[in-house]
Amino acid sequence: MRMNLGALTLFVALVGLSSFVFLVVAIATDFWYIIDASKLDASRNGSDALSSHSGLWRTCRVRSECYPLINLFWHENANITESHRQLLYMHGTFVILMPLSLILMIFGGMTGFISILARAYLLLLMTGLLFLFGALVTLTGISVYIAYSAAAFEEAVCLLRSKDLLVEIDIRFGWSLALVWISFVAEVLTGAVFLLAARVVGLKQQREQTL
């Protein structure tokens, strides 16, 4: 049992740390959503202005400074449409959920460290459930972001004068979002391993009580 628990401890430490690092890098970078207009004919004016990459907090254009995404469609004393208002709510949702998942991971790491040292069944169980809940928060944030991106794209299409440009523009999710998916999988594994460790400790305690 000691060897098994030691192996689980090493595995959960590596996976949990990788999940945390991947999520931090994803939140801090601006390559969640990429618009590449480099294939446009060079003779067309404004092709560079169409290219951009964005993250949770801002959008960056080619050869230009980044500008914040917070309240993107909001102007003081101006009436905004219901679709714009919905976009604001969706943006505010995933901006809250992603850092919340990071906070849950930090608390999970602290309780996990204590539970492993103390070999405490209930604390290991609680840590596993905390990581799984954090993974659910991460998945919800990803889902809201994907829905937000689709809604923002539809809104942009409605405002675009020449819809033929979309054929030559490459629009895709970037590597920052891929890191979030990796972090999510690692977070689920971390929670599952903590639950497994709790089972190992629980069986050991039952065995000691029967002796």
Rosetta silent file (secondary structure, phi, psi, omega in degrees, C-alpha in Angstrom):
SEQUENCE: MRMNLGALTLFVALVGLSSFVFLVVAIATDFWYIIDASKLDASRNGSDALSSHSGLWRTCRVRSECYPLINLFWHENANITESHRQLLYMHGTFVILMPLSLILMIFGGMTGFISILARAYLLLLMTGLLFLFGALVTLTGISVYIAYSAAAFEEAVCLLRSKDLLVEIDIRFGWSLALVWISFVAEVLTGAVFLLAARVVGLKQQREQTL
SCORE:     score description
SCORE:     0.000 S_00000001
   1 L     0.000  -36.703 -179.077    0.000    0.000    0.000 S_00000001
   2 H   -63.813  -43.307  179.604    2.840    2.369    0.778 S_00000001
   3 H   -64.409  -41.636  179.043    4.381    1.887   -2.661 S_00000001
   4 H   -63.334  -44.633 -179.085    1.023    2.373   -4.354 S_00000001
   5 H   -67.657  -35.975  177.264    0.267    5.512   -2.379 S_00000001
   6 H   -65.023  -40.786  178.090    3.749    6.870   -3.055 S_00000001
   7 H   -66.233  -40.224  177.491    3.317    6.355   -6.792 S_00000001
   8 H   -63.813  -38.471  179.680   -0.099    8.018   -6.677 S_00000001
   9 H   -62.572  -46.086  179.244    1.386   10.952   -4.767 S_00000001
  10 H   -64.365  -42.409 -178.354    4.088   11.516   -7.382 S_00000001
  11 H   -65.578  -44.613 -177.194    1.627   11.160  -10.261 S_00000001
  12 H   -68.626  -31.287  177.563   -0.962   13.509   -8.783 S_00000001
  13 H   -66.615  -44.562 -179.256    1.707   16.113   -8.035 S_00000001
  14 H   -67.161  -45.315 -177.914    2.979   16.105  -11.628 S_00000001
  15 H   -69.398  -42.284  179.376   -0.473   16.109  -13.227 S_00000001
  16 H   -63.606  -41.231  178.606   -1.882   18.715  -10.840 S_00000001
  17 H   -65.824  -41.733  178.931    1.078   21.046  -11.383 S_00000001
  18 H   -64.000  -38.799  177.711    0.857   20.678  -15.162 S_00000001
  19 H   -61.608  -42.925  179.648   -2.865   21.458  -15.050 S_00000001
  20 H   -64.558  -46.510 -177.888   -2.182   24.621  -13.065 S_00000001
  21 H   -63.744  -44.681 -179.446    0.652   25.776  -15.349 S_00000001
  22 H   -61.333  -40.463 -178.951   -1.321   25.154  -18.550 S_00000001
  23 H   -69.619  -39.503  178.009   -4.300   27.120  -17.233 S_00000001
  24 H   -61.732  -46.417  179.944   -2.135   30.036  -16.082 S_00000001
  25 H   -63.115  -41.448 -178.996   -0.417   30.244  -19.486 S_00000001
  26 H   -63.783  -44.406 -179.278   -3.754   30.016  -21.309 S_00000001
  27 H   -65.401  -34.345 -174.565   -5.350   32.778  -19.237 S_00000001
  28 H   -83.494  -14.508 -176.582   -2.319   35.047  -19.652 S_00000001
  29 L  -102.546  165.948 -172.337   -1.973   34.662  -23.438 S_00000001
  30 L  -118.279   41.853  179.920   -3.994   36.144  -26.282 S_00000001
  31 L  -126.146   45.449  174.485   -4.309   33.273  -28.752 S_00000001
  32 L   -79.326  -38.090 -174.687   -7.728   31.878  -27.897 S_00000001
  33 E  -138.435  126.603 -173.457   -9.282   33.070  -31.152 S_00000001
  34 E  -122.714  131.678  172.995   -7.345   33.870  -34.334 S_00000001
  35 E  -117.179  112.523 -176.361   -8.451   35.748  -37.440 S_00000001
  36 E  -112.007  111.105 -179.957   -5.901   35.416  -40.241 S_00000001
  37 L  -106.900   20.820 -177.400   -6.452   37.614  -43.293 S_00000001
  38 L   -67.674  -19.754 -179.135   -2.985   37.092  -44.789 S_00000001
  39 L   -80.527   -9.966  179.435   -4.472   35.177  -47.741 S_00000001
  40 L   -64.802  152.095  177.970   -6.350   38.237  -48.922 S_00000001
  41 L   -60.082  132.182 -178.515   -5.150   39.908  -52.069 S_00000001
  42 L   -61.335  -22.253 -179.237   -2.492   42.457  -51.137 S_00000001
  43 L   -73.170  -16.732 -179.768   -4.204   44.989  -53.338 S_00000001
  44 L   -79.698  128.608  179.793   -7.183   45.061  -51.000 S_00000001
  45 L   -74.166  142.684  174.952   -6.941   47.838  -48.495 S_00000001
  46 L    83.182   10.878  179.634   -7.326   47.002  -44.837 S_00000001
  47 H   -65.351  -37.630  177.887   -6.385   43.346  -45.089 S_00000001
  48 H   -65.103  -34.374 -178.443   -3.904   43.732  -42.231 S_00000001
  49 H   -67.435  -22.303 -179.795   -6.564   45.406  -40.119 S_00000001
  50 H   -79.003  -24.783 -179.052   -8.747   42.289  -40.393 S_00000001
  51 L   -77.373  136.296  179.725   -6.085   40.003  -38.898 S_00000001
  52 E  -163.419  163.673  170.853   -6.144   39.694  -35.126 S_00000001
  53 E  -139.936  142.313 -172.446   -5.751   37.317  -32.219 S_00000001
  54 E  -134.371  157.416  175.645   -7.613   37.600  -28.946 S_00000001
  55 L  -124.010 -153.697  179.377   -7.658   36.212  -25.427 S_00000001
  56 L   -73.754  -28.971 -169.127   -9.923   36.550  -22.432 S_00000001
  57 L  -109.573  -25.165 -173.039   -9.026   40.144  -21.762 S_00000001
  58 E  -154.880  166.452  174.211   -8.012   41.811  -25.033 S_00000001
  59 E  -119.674  136.995 -179.018   -7.723   41.664  -28.816 S_00000001
  60 E  -119.120  128.371  177.493   -4.460   42.348  -30.635 S_00000001
  61 E  -100.436  159.084 -179.818   -4.287   43.405  -34.271 S_00000001
  62 L   -65.019  132.976  178.583   -1.332   43.029  -36.612 S_00000001
  63 L    55.812   35.347 -179.791    1.110   45.957  -36.345 S_00000001
  64 L  -150.728  160.894  178.682   -1.134   47.599  -33.790 S_00000001
  65 L   -74.942  160.981  178.281   -1.573   47.805  -30.040 S_00000001
  66 E   -85.019  152.829  176.052   -3.985   45.582  -28.156 S_00000001
  67 E  -132.228  147.277 -173.336   -7.230   46.885  -26.768 S_00000001
  68 E   -68.118  150.072  177.616   -9.326   45.444  -23.921 S_00000001
  69 L   -92.084  -13.141 -177.732  -12.354   43.266  -24.550 S_00000001
  70 L   -60.591  127.837 -178.907  -14.133   44.280  -21.340 S_00000001
  71 L    52.850   50.500 -175.788  -17.416   45.960  -22.249 S_00000001
  72 L   -58.258  -37.568 -175.819  -16.520   45.736  -25.925 S_00000001
  73 L  -105.236   10.970 -174.621  -19.904   46.988  -27.116 S_00000001
  74 L   -94.736  130.932  172.898  -20.663   49.305  -24.225 S_00000001
  75 L  -133.038  136.243 -175.568  -20.729   53.048  -24.625 S_00000001
  76 L   -61.282  135.730  178.304  -21.903   55.352  -21.898 S_00000001
  77 L    61.755   24.882  178.253  -25.411   56.691  -22.354 S_00000001
  78 L  -117.301  142.545  177.340  -25.860   54.635  -25.507 S_00000001
  79 L   -81.712  128.958  178.984  -28.568   52.096  -26.164 S_00000001
  80 L  -111.079  152.167 -178.374  -27.175   48.649  -26.996 S_00000001
  81 L   -74.114  166.150 -179.944  -29.024   45.854  -28.701 S_00000001
  82 H   -66.156  -34.878  178.713  -30.114   42.704  -26.912 S_00000001
  83 H   -66.585  -38.988  176.665  -27.556   40.649  -28.841 S_00000001
  84 H   -66.021  -39.681  179.113  -24.744   42.947  -27.698 S_00000001
  85 H   -63.646  -39.506  177.851  -25.998   42.747  -24.142 S_00000001
  86 H   -64.396  -39.363  176.924  -25.989   38.952  -24.340 S_00000001
  87 H   -61.795  -40.007  178.065  -22.404   39.028  -25.600 S_00000001
  88 H   -62.594  -43.785  179.838  -21.427   41.172  -22.628 S_00000001
  89 H   -64.310  -42.096  179.561  -23.009   38.729  -20.191 S_00000001
  90 H   -65.597  -41.917  178.644  -21.322   35.758  -21.858 S_00000001
  91 H   -63.241  -43.981  178.269  -17.949   37.504  -21.846 S_00000001
  92 H   -63.267  -30.730 -179.103  -18.311   38.395  -18.194 S_00000001
  93 H   -67.704  -52.883 -176.167  -19.219   34.789  -17.403 S_00000001
  94 H   -74.890  -22.433  174.716  -16.152   33.071  -18.828 S_00000001
  95 H   -67.547  -29.290  177.070  -13.857   35.866  -17.594 S_00000001
  96 H   -83.020  -41.620 -173.241  -15.034   34.980  -14.072 S_00000001
  97 H   -66.429  -40.040 -177.133  -15.114   31.201  -14.486 S_00000001
  98 H   -65.063  -50.086  175.327  -11.536   30.743  -15.734 S_00000001
  99 H   -64.102  -31.251  177.324   -9.807   32.554  -12.826 S_00000001
 100 H   -62.882  -41.576  176.965  -12.267   30.845  -10.450 S_00000001
 101 H   -62.022  -36.849  177.504  -11.071   27.471  -11.702 S_00000001
 102 H   -65.057  -41.209  178.795   -7.509   28.614  -11.069 S_00000001
 103 H   -64.791  -42.586  177.942   -8.396   29.612   -7.494 S_00000001
 104 H   -61.371  -36.167  177.829  -10.066   26.251   -6.905 S_00000001
 105 H   -66.068  -38.185  179.146   -6.903   24.549   -8.125 S_00000001
 106 H   -64.145  -46.302  177.663   -4.800   26.537   -5.652 S_00000001
 107 H   -64.025  -40.161  177.880   -7.053   25.542   -2.750 S_00000001
 108 H   -62.666  -38.136  177.889   -7.089   21.968   -4.026 S_00000001
 109 H   -64.764  -40.251  179.532   -3.309   21.936   -4.125 S_00000001
 110 H   -67.684  -46.938  178.974   -3.068   23.142   -0.523 S_00000001
 111 H   -67.490  -33.510  178.356   -5.617   20.665    0.816 S_00000001
 112 H   -66.641  -40.083  178.686   -4.085   17.912   -1.297 S_00000001
 113 H   -62.856  -43.668 -179.792   -0.612   18.533    0.127 S_00000001
 114 H   -68.015  -41.725 -176.962   -1.939   18.404    3.686 S_00000001
 115 H   -66.365  -35.533  178.616   -4.097   15.345    3.028 S_00000001
 116 H   -69.418  -41.489  178.368   -1.201   13.390    1.522 S_00000001
 117 H   -65.408  -40.392 -176.661    1.078   14.192    4.461 S_00000001
 118 H   -85.589  -10.578 -175.462   -1.632   13.343    6.997 S_00000001
 119 L    53.273   42.401 -176.036   -2.953   10.310    5.052 S_00000001
 120 L   -91.977  119.430 -176.152   -6.419   11.676    5.876 S_00000001
 121 H   -61.428  -51.061 -176.018   -9.218    9.839    4.077 S_00000001
 122 H   -64.963  -38.027 -179.308  -11.845   12.577    4.283 S_00000001
 123 H   -70.041  -38.017  174.614   -9.407   15.294    3.255 S_00000001
 124 H   -63.270  -41.877  178.685   -8.223   13.256    0.266 S_00000001
 125 H   -63.413  -44.886 -179.917  -11.830   12.654   -0.716 S_00000001
 126 H   -63.839  -38.827  179.092  -12.687   16.348   -0.387 S_00000001
 127 H   -64.861  -42.213  177.372   -9.629   17.327   -2.445 S_00000001
 128 H   -61.041  -43.624  178.845  -10.619   14.936   -5.226 S_00000001
 129 H   -67.226  -34.151  178.682  -14.141   16.326   -5.329 S_00000001
 130 H   -65.524  -41.847  177.852  -12.747   19.882   -5.283 S_00000001
 131 H   -67.314  -38.389  177.889  -10.583   19.198   -8.332 S_00000001
 132 H   -66.888  -37.586  175.788  -13.481   17.579  -10.162 S_00000001
 133 H   -65.565  -40.438  176.291  -15.664   20.582   -9.358 S_00000001
 134 H   -62.243  -37.850  176.835  -12.885   22.858  -10.622 S_00000001
 135 H   -64.243  -37.700  176.902  -12.759   20.807  -13.821 S_00000001
 136 H   -64.829  -38.972  176.504  -16.514   21.296  -14.217 S_00000001
 137 H   -63.559  -43.262  178.126  -16.026   25.057  -13.809 S_00000001
 138 H   -61.325  -45.595  179.789  -13.281   24.975  -16.446 S_00000001
 139 H   -62.553  -39.527  177.638  -15.471   23.006  -18.857 S_00000001
 140 H   -63.984  -42.130  177.755  -18.332   25.449  -18.318 S_00000001
 141 H   -62.437  -42.344  177.367  -16.009   28.368  -19.027 S_00000001
 142 H   -61.373  -44.983 -178.722  -14.766   26.717  -22.232 S_00000001
 143 H   -62.267  -43.492  179.231  -18.333   26.042  -23.367 S_00000001
 144 H   -65.116  -38.696  179.880  -19.409   29.621  -22.708 S_00000001
 145 H   -65.143  -42.250  178.754  -16.355   30.953  -24.554 S_00000001
 146 H   -63.532  -42.453  177.282  -17.067   28.798  -27.616 S_00000001
 147 H   -65.048  -39.128  177.747  -20.703   29.927  -27.601 S_00000001
 148 H   -62.797  -43.559 -179.593  -19.573   33.542  -27.169 S_00000001
 149 H   -62.870  -41.087  178.482  -17.173   33.240  -30.122 S_00000001
 150 H   -64.951  -42.475 -179.856  -19.918   31.822  -32.336 S_00000001
 151 H   -67.543  -39.852  178.711  -22.343   34.584  -31.328 S_00000001
 152 H   -66.073  -36.214  177.806  -19.710   37.304  -31.841 S_00000001
 153 H   -64.692  -44.392  178.422  -18.893   35.872  -35.276 S_00000001
 154 H   -61.728  -38.550  178.442  -22.568   35.966  -36.296 S_00000001
 155 H   -65.836  -39.788  179.903  -22.783   39.562  -35.068 S_00000001
 156 H   -67.762  -37.230  178.632  -19.689   40.500  -37.066 S_00000001
 157 H   -62.680  -39.330  179.383  -21.077   38.845  -40.205 S_00000001
 158 H   -64.664  -31.714 -178.557  -24.233   40.931  -39.919 S_00000001
 159 H   -87.595  -14.292 -176.086  -22.137   44.108  -39.751 S_00000001
 160 L   -77.541  129.927 -178.373  -19.761   43.116  -42.563 S_00000001
 161 L   -72.976  -50.136 -178.572  -20.521   44.801  -45.858 S_00000001
 162 L  -105.104  102.291 -178.155  -18.761   42.351  -48.163 S_00000001
 163 H   -76.613   -8.510  176.806  -19.410   38.802  -46.989 S_00000001
 164 H   -68.501  -21.627  179.616  -17.211   37.445  -49.792 S_00000001
 165 H   -63.381  -27.728 -176.340  -14.189   38.348  -47.675 S_00000001
 166 H   -63.625  -26.505 -179.417  -15.017   35.510  -45.275 S_00000001
 167 H   -64.895  -33.224 -175.842  -14.044   32.949  -47.921 S_00000001
 168 H   -98.277    2.008 -179.432  -10.441   34.201  -47.864 S_00000001
 169 L  -104.973  129.493  179.141  -10.178   34.746  -44.109 S_00000001
 170 E   -92.630  114.654 -179.468   -8.982   31.925  -41.864 S_00000001
 171 E  -117.761  124.164 -175.297  -10.876   31.966  -38.561 S_00000001
 172 E  -155.951  162.795  171.739   -9.978   29.382  -35.920 S_00000001
 173 E   -79.369  146.361 -174.263   -9.432   28.774  -32.239 S_00000001
 174 L   -99.037 -174.067 -175.306   -5.816   29.164  -31.149 S_00000001
 175 H   -71.255  -21.245  177.442   -3.316   27.291  -29.017 S_00000001
 176 H   -63.482  -41.486  177.711   -4.339   29.108  -25.833 S_00000001
 177 H   -67.650  -34.878  176.809   -7.704   27.359  -25.938 S_00000001
 178 H   -62.477  -37.173  177.279   -5.926   24.060  -26.636 S_00000001
 179 H   -64.470  -35.193  177.863   -3.943   24.565  -23.425 S_00000001
 180 H   -65.060  -40.506  177.516   -7.200   25.002  -21.509 S_00000001
 181 H   -62.644  -41.893  177.533   -8.453   21.663  -22.844 S_00000001
 182 H   -63.253  -42.485  178.333   -5.207   20.001  -21.743 S_00000001
 183 H   -61.472  -39.780  179.028   -5.536   21.649  -18.334 S_00000001
 184 H   -61.851  -46.627  179.456   -9.113   20.394  -18.068 S_00000001
 185 H   -62.373  -43.479  179.202   -8.099   16.796  -18.793 S_00000001
 186 H   -64.840  -34.375  178.736   -5.224   17.023  -16.306 S_00000001
 187 H   -67.327  -40.454  176.749   -7.580   18.500  -13.703 S_00000001
 188 H   -63.743  -43.483  177.867   -9.995   15.594  -14.118 S_00000001
 189 H   -61.683  -40.095  179.104   -7.108   13.130  -13.766 S_00000001
 190 H   -61.791  -46.267  178.275   -5.923   14.917  -10.639 S_00000001
 191 H   -62.644  -41.583  179.859   -9.342   14.674   -9.036 S_00000001
 192 H   -64.890  -39.516 -179.944   -9.683   11.018   -9.993 S_00000001
 193 H   -68.395  -36.421  176.161   -6.254   10.161   -8.562 S_00000001
 194 H   -64.409  -39.589  175.853   -7.080   11.900   -5.280 S_00000001
 195 H   -64.591  -38.171  177.087  -10.261    9.842   -5.059 S_00000001
 196 H   -65.767  -40.517  177.099   -8.209    6.728   -5.756 S_00000001
 197 H   -63.591  -37.643  176.999   -5.733    7.736   -3.054 S_00000001
 198 H   -63.441  -37.926  177.944   -8.639    8.213   -0.648 S_00000001
 199 H   -66.390  -42.064  178.795   -9.808    4.679   -1.448 S_00000001
 200 H   -61.036  -45.685  179.384   -6.307    3.286   -0.842 S_00000001
 201 H   -65.667  -40.863  179.722   -6.087    5.045    2.524 S_00000001
 202 H   -62.916  -43.114  177.860   -9.624    3.977    3.438 S_00000001
 203 H   -65.100  -36.943  178.616   -8.924    0.324    2.671 S_00000001
 204 H   -65.409  -41.596  179.135   -5.697    0.498    4.669 S_00000001
 205 H   -65.752  -39.335  177.186   -7.527    1.973    7.665 S_00000001
 206 H   -64.276  -39.098  179.623  -10.202   -0.745    7.471 S_00000001
 207 H   -65.922  -40.001  179.726   -7.525   -3.419    7.342 S_00000001
 208 H   -67.970  -33.135  179.852   -5.756   -1.976   10.374 S_00000001
 209 H   -71.337  -30.373 -179.438   -9.026   -1.881   12.339 S_00000001
 210 H   -80.159  -15.657 -179.988   -9.747   -5.531   11.635 S_00000001
 211 L   -79.578    0.000    0.000   -6.304   -6.653   12.878 S_00000001
